[in-house]
Amino acid sequence: MKGADDIERNAFQQWIAELTTAAEKWAKVPYDVVSPKDGLTPNVHRLASLGHDPLLGLVFGVGDILSGTGEPGLPDKLKREQMLVLTHGLLASANILKTALYGWNPMAINLAQFQTLTKRMLSLVKLASERDRMVGQALDDRWEALLDSQSRFPAPPVRDPKVRARISPE
């Protein structure tokens, strides 16, 4: 069986390739940017990026994620921050569970984890409010443009005599 890239595959490999393609379409991530203008086409970006190397990928891939490289816009930053809040929230929950298992020993609490969670949550709130402000501004601008374009057209004629009598200045 031939795949999209003309490689001979057995049934299991074909199933894995289809599953991977479906997962890539469903779970888009902000840190795996494909940029044809930089020579990183979908077919070769895994070969050209150190983040996809089996050995160096752990260092460079995690470093790219943490440093936020490849994130051009606010939606990508917001998604990254949401992922970090979720991750740190899960880690904080595990820390509470660990503390409960140790008999609520206060020495088992990882305060740095809760501090990081708080920092990430505040950053998420800031980015979300910035996004809301930008969306509100875009809506206001388009509303003004709509009103301006509507003022160029005359009002439709009123055919009902009762309505015409109420709005007529006579």
C-alpha positions, 0 to 999 in steps of 0.5 A: 500500500502506498502512502501520500509520500510514495513509501511502501507501508504495511497495514499497521504503518498505514493506520498509524500514518492516517491516525497521525494525520487526523491527530495533526488536523484535530490538535493544532499546536502553536509551536510547530510552525510550517513556513514555506517562505523560510523553506520549512514546507510540510514535507521537510520541516521535520528534517530541517528543525532540531525540535524533531530530532530524536536526540536533540529534540528533547532539548530544542523542542522543549526549549522552543516551547518554553521560549515561545518561538514561532508564535506570531500572534495573540491567538497563538500566545493565548493558546500556549498560555491556556496549555500552560495553565492547564499543565500547571493546574494539573501539577498543582492538583497532583501536589494537593493529592500528594500532600493529602497522602502524606497526612496533610503535612505542610512540608509536602506542599510545593509552593513554587508550583502554586506560585507558577500556576498563579503567574500563568493564570494572571498572564492568561487573564491579561492575554484574554483581556487584550484579545477581548479589547482587540475583538471589541475594537474590530467590532466597533470599527466594522460597525462604524463602517456599516453605519457610514455605508448605510448613510449613503443610501436613501431611506426606503419609502414608507407605504403605510399612511398611518406610519407616514403620518407619524414620521412626517414633519407636516 
